[in-house]
Every structure is written in structure tokens, then in C-alpha cells.
Amino acid sequence: MWVCPYCGGNHGLPFHDEHLDGMLCLSDDCGRFVEEASIEDERTEWDYSDL
Ligand SMILES: [Zn+2]
């Protein structure tokens, strides 16, 4: 299940176009776009720890 790294919510809307590839958080007080950078990318570890 997808989990928003910003708010921890589970409600995400998949969003893809020619520039962006990821999930849009549907939580009311979040609404952030979470880029799926792990696809075909060596660096699968997201650096959330220093936020
Ligand atoms: Zn969120």
C-alpha cells in the first residue's frame, strides 16, 4: 500500500505525465506530490530522514 512520506496518509492518486511520475496525496491538509523516483533508478532509498 502506498504511504505518503509527508503525512503518512494512504490516500494517493497515481499521476503520470511526460514530466512527472508519482502519486498525489489526497489528504486534506497535505496534498503534496510524491515523485516516484525509484523506477529505473539506482537510488531506491529516499532521503526522508533529514526533513
Ligand atoms: Zn500526504
PDB file of the backbone (N, CA, C, O) and the ligand in Angstrom, with CONECT records:
HET     ZN  A 101       1
ATOM      1  N   MET A   1       0.841  -1.202   0.000  1.00  0.00           N
ATOM      2  CA  MET A   1       0.000   0.000   0.000  1.00  0.00           C
ATOM      3  C   MET A   1       0.874   1.249   0.000  1.00  0.00           C
ATOM      4  O   MET A   1       1.910   1.302   0.663  1.00  0.00           O
ATOM      5  N   TRP A   2       0.448   2.224  -0.735  1.00  0.00           N
ATOM      6  CA  TRP A   2       1.199   3.470  -0.791  1.00  0.00           C
ATOM      7  C   TRP A   2       1.003   4.256   0.504  1.00  0.00           C
ATOM      8  O   TRP A   2      -0.099   4.329   1.046  1.00  0.00           O
ATOM      9  N   VAL A   3       2.081   4.829   0.975  1.00  0.00           N
ATOM     10  CA  VAL A   3       2.017   5.677   2.155  1.00  0.00           C
ATOM     11  C   VAL A   3       2.707   6.996   1.840  1.00  0.00           C
ATOM     12  O   VAL A   3       3.847   7.020   1.376  1.00  0.00           O
ATOM     13  N   CYS A   4       2.013   8.075   2.095  1.00  0.00           N
ATOM     14  CA  CYS A   4       2.592   9.394   1.865  1.00  0.00           C
ATOM     15  C   CYS A   4       3.749   9.632   2.832  1.00  0.00           C
ATOM     16  O   CYS A   4       3.573   9.487   4.042  1.00  0.00           O
ATOM     17  N   PRO A   5       4.918   9.992   2.332  1.00  0.00           N
ATOM     18  CA  PRO A   5       6.059  10.227   3.205  1.00  0.00           C
ATOM     19  C   PRO A   5       5.941  11.517   3.999  1.00  0.00           C
ATOM     20  O   PRO A   5       6.691  11.733   4.951  1.00  0.00           O
ATOM     21  N   TYR A   6       5.002  12.378   3.612  1.00  0.00           N
ATOM     22  CA  TYR A   6       4.872  13.664   4.305  1.00  0.00           C
ATOM     23  C   TYR A   6       3.882  13.586   5.462  1.00  0.00           C
ATOM     24  O   TYR A   6       4.156  14.072   6.560  1.00  0.00           O
ATOM     25  N   CYS A   7       2.724  12.966   5.206  1.00  0.00           N
ATOM     26  CA  CYS A   7       1.694  12.940   6.238  1.00  0.00           C
ATOM     27  C   CYS A   7       1.386  11.527   6.706  1.00  0.00           C
ATOM     28  O   CYS A   7       0.702  11.356   7.715  1.00  0.00           O
ATOM     29  N   GLY A   8       1.867  10.516   6.007  1.00  0.00           N
ATOM     30  CA  GLY A   8       1.618   9.140   6.399  1.00  0.00           C
ATOM     31  C   GLY A   8       0.258   8.626   5.972  1.00  0.00           C
ATOM     32  O   GLY A   8      -0.148   7.530   6.358  1.00  0.00           O
ATOM     33  N   GLY A   9      -0.447   9.417   5.176  1.00  0.00           N
ATOM     34  CA  GLY A   9      -1.777   9.006   4.714  1.00  0.00           C
ATOM     35  C   GLY A   9      -1.692   7.939   3.628  1.00  0.00           C
ATOM     36  O   GLY A   9      -0.668   7.776   2.966  1.00  0.00           O
ATOM     37  N   ASN A  10      -2.796   7.224   3.469  1.00  0.00           N
ATOM     38  CA  ASN A  10      -2.830   6.140   2.496  1.00  0.00           C
ATOM     39  C   ASN A  10      -3.591   6.500   1.229  1.00  0.00           C
ATOM     40  O   ASN A  10      -3.657   5.704   0.292  1.00  0.00           O
ATOM     41  N   HIS A  11      -4.164   7.693   1.198  1.00  0.00           N
ATOM     42  CA  HIS A  11      -4.977   8.057   0.050  1.00  0.00           C
ATOM     43  C   HIS A  11      -4.129   8.789  -0.974  1.00  0.00           C
ATOM     44  O   HIS A  11      -3.809   9.968  -0.816  1.00  0.00           O
ATOM     45  N   GLY A  12      -3.777   8.075  -2.012  1.00  0.00           N
ATOM     46  CA  GLY A  12      -2.960   8.671  -3.056  1.00  0.00           C
ATOM     47  C   GLY A  12      -3.566   8.436  -4.419  1.00  0.00           C
ATOM     48  O   GLY A  12      -4.182   7.402  -4.676  1.00  0.00           O
ATOM     49  N   LEU A  13      -3.383   9.403  -5.280  1.00  0.00           N
ATOM     50  CA  LEU A  13      -3.877   9.294  -6.645  1.00  0.00           C
ATOM     51  C   LEU A  13      -2.686   9.172  -7.591  1.00  0.00           C
ATOM     52  O   LEU A  13      -1.845  10.069  -7.644  1.00  0.00           O
ATOM     53  N   PRO A  14      -2.607   8.087  -8.327  1.00  0.00           N
ATOM     54  CA  PRO A  14      -1.490   7.951  -9.269  1.00  0.00           C
ATOM     55  C   PRO A  14      -1.532   9.044 -10.323  1.00  0.00           C
ATOM     56  O   PRO A  14      -2.577   9.324 -10.911  1.00  0.00           O
ATOM     57  N   PHE A  15      -0.382   9.654 -10.550  1.00  0.00           N
ATOM     58  CA  PHE A  15      -0.320  10.729 -11.527  1.00  0.00           C
ATOM     59  C   PHE A  15       0.898  10.532 -12.405  1.00  0.00           C
ATOM     60  O   PHE A  15       2.018  10.391 -11.914  1.00  0.00           O
ATOM     61  N   HIS A  16       0.671  10.524 -13.695  1.00  0.00           N
ATOM     62  CA  HIS A  16       1.771  10.331 -14.629  1.00  0.00           C
ATOM     63  C   HIS A  16       1.578  11.234 -15.830  1.00  0.00           C
ATOM     64  O   HIS A  16       0.495  11.297 -16.412  1.00  0.00           O
ATOM     65  N   ASP A  17       2.626  11.921 -16.186  1.00  0.00           N
ATOM     66  CA  ASP A  17       2.647  12.567 -17.497  1.00  0.00           C
ATOM     67  C   ASP A  17       4.076  12.567 -17.994  1.00  0.00           C
ATOM     68  O   ASP A  17       4.923  11.870 -17.438  1.00  0.00           O
ATOM     69  N   GLU A  18       4.354  13.323 -19.015  1.00  0.00           N
ATOM     70  CA  GLU A  18       5.677  13.254 -19.625  1.00  0.00           C
ATOM     71  C   GLU A  18       6.788  13.776 -18.726  1.00  0.00           C
ATOM     72  O   GLU A  18       7.961  13.465 -18.933  1.00  0.00           O
ATOM     73  N   HIS A  19       6.418  14.565 -17.733  1.00  0.00           N
ATOM     74  CA  HIS A  19       7.430  15.133 -16.845  1.00  0.00           C
ATOM     75  C   HIS A  19       7.381  14.560 -15.444  1.00  0.00           C
ATOM     76  O   HIS A  19       8.406  14.448 -14.771  1.00  0.00           O
ATOM     77  N   LEU A  20       6.186  14.198 -15.007  1.00  0.00           N
ATOM     78  CA  LEU A  20       6.013  13.761 -13.634  1.00  0.00           C
ATOM     79  C   LEU A  20       5.543  12.317 -13.585  1.00  0.00           C
ATOM     80  O   LEU A  20       4.817  11.843 -14.459  1.00  0.00           O
ATOM     81  N   ASP A  21       5.973  11.644 -12.550  1.00  0.00           N
ATOM     82  CA  ASP A  21       5.612  10.254 -12.381  1.00  0.00           C
ATOM     83  C   ASP A  21       5.572   9.982 -10.884  1.00  0.00           C
ATOM     84  O   ASP A  21       6.609   9.916 -10.223  1.00  0.00           O
ATOM     85  N   GLY A  22       4.384   9.829 -10.370  1.00  0.00           N
ATOM     86  CA  GLY A  22       4.313   9.620  -8.927  1.00  0.00           C
ATOM     87  C   GLY A  22       2.885   9.572  -8.429  1.00  0.00           C
ATOM     88  O   GLY A  22       1.965   9.179  -9.145  1.00  0.00           O
ATOM     89  N   MET A  23       2.726   9.979  -7.187  1.00  0.00           N
ATOM     90  CA  MET A  23       1.423   9.920  -6.544  1.00  0.00           C
ATOM     91  C   MET A  23       1.080  11.279  -5.957  1.00  0.00           C
ATOM     92  O   MET A  23       1.942  11.974  -5.419  1.00  0.00           O
ATOM     93  N   LEU A  24      -0.176  11.643  -6.065  1.00  0.00           N
ATOM     94  CA  LEU A  24      -0.655  12.875  -5.470  1.00  0.00           C
ATOM     95  C   LEU A  24      -1.411  12.518  -4.197  1.00  0.00           C
ATOM     96  O   LEU A  24      -2.379  11.758  -4.231  1.00  0.00           O
ATOM     97  N   CYS A  25      -0.966  13.066  -3.084  1.00  0.00           N
ATOM     98  CA  CYS A  25      -1.608  12.775  -1.804  1.00  0.00           C
ATOM     99  C   CYS A  25      -2.960  13.460  -1.731  1.00  0.00           C
ATOM    100  O   CYS A  25      -3.081  14.644  -2.042  1.00  0.00           O
ATOM    101  N   LEU A  26      -3.965  12.722  -1.323  1.00  0.00           N
ATOM    102  CA  LEU A  26      -5.319  13.259  -1.264  1.00  0.00           C
ATOM    103  C   LEU A  26      -5.741  13.688   0.134  1.00  0.00           C
ATOM    104  O   LEU A  26      -6.891  14.070   0.353  1.00  0.00           O
ATOM    105  N   SER A  27      -4.820  13.624   1.066  1.00  0.00           N
ATOM    106  CA  SER A  27      -5.170  14.085   2.412  1.00  0.00           C
ATOM    107  C   SER A  27      -5.443  15.586   2.405  1.00  0.00           C
ATOM    108  O   SER A  27      -4.755  16.347   1.726  1.00  0.00           O
ATOM    109  N   ASP A  28      -6.450  16.003   3.164  1.00  0.00           N
ATOM    110  CA  ASP A  28      -6.906  17.389   3.132  1.00  0.00           C
ATOM    111  C   ASP A  28      -5.816  18.399   3.443  1.00  0.00           C
ATOM    112  O   ASP A  28      -5.677  19.418   2.766  1.00  0.00           O
ATOM    113  N   ASP A  29      -5.050  18.098   4.477  1.00  0.00           N
ATOM    114  CA  ASP A  29      -4.040  19.071   4.898  1.00  0.00           C
ATOM    115  C   ASP A  29      -2.646  18.716   4.404  1.00  0.00           C
ATOM    116  O   ASP A  29      -1.646  19.138   4.985  1.00  0.00           O
ATOM    117  N   CYS A  30      -2.585  17.943   3.336  1.00  0.00           N
ATOM    118  CA  CYS A  30      -1.276  17.612   2.770  1.00  0.00           C
ATOM    119  C   CYS A  30      -1.274  17.988   1.292  1.00  0.00           C
ATOM    120  O   CYS A  30      -0.794  19.056   0.913  1.00  0.00           O
ATOM    121  N   GLY A  31      -1.818  17.097   0.461  1.00  0.00           N
ATOM    122  CA  GLY A  31      -1.994  17.424  -0.942  1.00  0.00           C
ATOM    123  C   GLY A  31      -0.701  17.541  -1.720  1.00  0.00           C
ATOM    124  O   GLY A  31      -0.657  18.204  -2.757  1.00  0.00           O
ATOM    125  N   ARG A  32       0.343  16.911  -1.238  1.00  0.00           N
ATOM    126  CA  ARG A  32       1.632  17.050  -1.898  1.00  0.00           C
ATOM    127  C   ARG A  32       1.817  15.995  -2.973  1.00  0.00           C
ATOM    128  O   ARG A  32       1.215  14.921  -2.936  1.00  0.00           O
ATOM    129  N   PHE A  33       2.665  16.333  -3.927  1.00  0.00           N
ATOM    130  CA  PHE A  33       3.005  15.374  -4.958  1.00  0.00           C
ATOM    131  C   PHE A  33       4.251  14.616  -4.542  1.00  0.00           C
ATOM    132  O   PHE A  33       5.262  15.209  -4.165  1.00  0.00           O
ATOM    133  N   VAL A  34       4.164  13.306  -4.616  1.00  0.00           N
ATOM    134  CA  VAL A  34       5.272  12.453  -4.217  1.00  0.00           C
ATOM    135  C   VAL A  34       5.822  11.770  -5.457  1.00  0.00           C
ATOM    136  O   VAL A  34       5.193  10.884  -6.036  1.00  0.00           O
ATOM    137  N   GLU A  35       6.985  12.195  -5.837  1.00  0.00           N
ATOM    138  CA  GLU A  35       7.583  11.680  -7.055  1.00  0.00           C
ATOM    139  C   GLU A  35       8.073  10.254  -6.852  1.00  0.00           C
ATOM    140  O   GLU A  35       8.695   9.921  -5.843  1.00  0.00           O
ATOM    141  N   GLU A  36       7.776   9.430  -7.837  1.00  0.00           N
ATOM    142  CA  GLU A  36       8.242   8.045  -7.794  1.00  0.00           C
ATOM    143  C   GLU A  36       9.571   7.978  -8.507  1.00  0.00           C
ATOM    144  O   GLU A  36       9.646   7.674  -9.698  1.00  0.00           O
ATOM    145  N   ALA A  37      10.623   8.271  -7.756  1.00  0.00           N
ATOM    146  CA  ALA A  37      11.948   8.340  -8.365  1.00  0.00           C
ATOM    147  C   ALA A  37      12.627   6.993  -8.420  1.00  0.00           C
ATOM    148  O   ALA A  37      13.713   6.864  -8.986  1.00  0.00           O
ATOM    149  N   SER A  38      12.009   6.000  -7.846  1.00  0.00           N
ATOM    150  CA  SER A  38      12.680   4.709  -7.722  1.00  0.00           C
ATOM    151  C   SER A  38      12.597   3.874  -8.983  1.00  0.00           C
ATOM    152  O   SER A  38      13.337   2.902  -9.136  1.00  0.00           O
ATOM    153  N   ILE A  39      11.704   4.242  -9.886  1.00  0.00           N
ATOM    154  CA  ILE A  39      11.536   3.467 -11.103  1.00  0.00           C
ATOM    155  C   ILE A  39      12.735   3.688 -12.033  1.00  0.00           C
ATOM    156  O   ILE A  39      13.051   4.816 -12.411  1.00  0.00           O
ATOM    157  N   GLU A  40      13.379   2.598 -12.382  1.00  0.00           N
ATOM    158  CA  GLU A  40      14.564   2.625 -13.220  1.00  0.00           C
ATOM    159  C   GLU A  40      15.618   3.595 -12.691  1.00  0.00           C
ATOM    160  O   GLU A  40      16.250   4.332 -13.448  1.00  0.00           O
ATOM    161  N   ASP A  41      15.782   3.570 -11.406  1.00  0.00           N
ATOM    162  CA  ASP A  41      16.764   4.425 -10.772  1.00  0.00           C
ATOM    163  C   ASP A  41      17.519   3.612  -9.735  1.00  0.00           C
ATOM    164  O   ASP A  41      16.928   2.856  -8.964  1.00  0.00           O
ATOM    165  N   GLU A  42      18.796   3.776  -9.729  1.00  0.00           N
ATOM    166  CA  GLU A  42      19.620   3.003  -8.811  1.00  0.00           C
ATOM    167  C   GLU A  42      19.350   3.380  -7.364  1.00  0.00           C
ATOM    168  O   GLU A  42      19.403   2.540  -6.466  1.00  0.00           O
ATOM    169  N   ARG A  43      19.064   4.643  -7.157  1.00  0.00           N
ATOM    170  CA  ARG A  43      18.903   5.115  -5.786  1.00  0.00           C
ATOM    171  C   ARG A  43      17.467   4.911  -5.325  1.00  0.00           C
ATOM    172  O   ARG A  43      16.614   5.776  -5.521  1.00  0.00           O
ATOM    173  N   THR A  44      17.213   3.790  -4.728  1.00  0.00           N
ATOM    174  CA  THR A  44      15.857   3.485  -4.295  1.00  0.00           C
ATOM    175  C   THR A  44      15.592   3.958  -2.884  1.00  0.00           C
ATOM    176  O   THR A  44      14.444   3.959  -2.437  1.00  0.00           O
ATOM    177  N   GLU A  45      16.609   4.351  -2.190  1.00  0.00           N
ATOM    178  CA  GLU A  45      16.403   4.832  -0.830  1.00  0.00           C
ATOM    179  C   GLU A  45      16.107   6.322  -0.838  1.00  0.00           C
ATOM    180  O   GLU A  45      16.914   7.141  -1.280  1.00  0.00           O
ATOM    181  N   TRP A  46      14.939   6.641  -0.340  1.00  0.00           N
ATOM    182  CA  TRP A  46      14.537   8.045  -0.310  1.00  0.00           C
ATOM    183  C   TRP A  46      15.084   8.685   0.940  1.00  0.00           C
ATOM    184  O   TRP A  46      15.137   8.088   2.015  1.00  0.00           O
ATOM    185  N   ASP A  47      15.484   9.913   0.755  1.00  0.00           N
ATOM    186  CA  ASP A  47      16.147  10.585   1.859  1.00  0.00           C
ATOM    187  C   ASP A  47      15.145  11.435   2.634  1.00  0.00           C
ATOM    188  O   ASP A  47      15.102  12.657   2.488  1.00  0.00           O
ATOM    189  N   TYR A  48      14.337  10.766   3.466  1.00  0.00           N
ATOM    190  CA  TYR A  48      13.346  11.486   4.242  1.00  0.00           C
ATOM    191  C   TYR A  48      13.887  11.880   5.601  1.00  0.00           C
ATOM    192  O   TYR A  48      13.341  12.757   6.270  1.00  0.00           O
ATOM    193  N   SER A  49      14.951  11.234   5.997  1.00  0.00           N
ATOM    194  CA  SER A  49      15.333  11.274   7.396  1.00  0.00           C
ATOM    195  C   SER A  49      15.703  12.681   7.877  1.00  0.00           C
ATOM    196  O   SER A  49      15.595  12.973   9.068  1.00  0.00           O
ATOM    197  N   ASP A  50      16.129  13.532   6.983  1.00  0.00           N
ATOM    198  CA  ASP A  50      16.553  14.850   7.435  1.00  0.00           C
ATOM    199  C   ASP A  50      15.514  15.936   7.171  1.00  0.00           C
ATOM    200  O   ASP A  50      15.846  17.122   7.171  1.00  0.00           O
ATOM    201  N   LEU A  51      14.268  15.545   6.947  1.00  0.00           N
ATOM    202  CA  LEU A  51      13.222  16.537   6.777  1.00  0.00           C
ATOM    203  C   LEU A  51      12.823  17.130   8.123  1.00  0.00           C
ATOM    204  O   LEU A  51      11.947  17.992   8.182  1.00  0.00           O
TER     205      LEU A  51
HETATM  206 ZN    ZN A 101       0.296  13.390   2.358  1.00  0.00          ZN2+
END
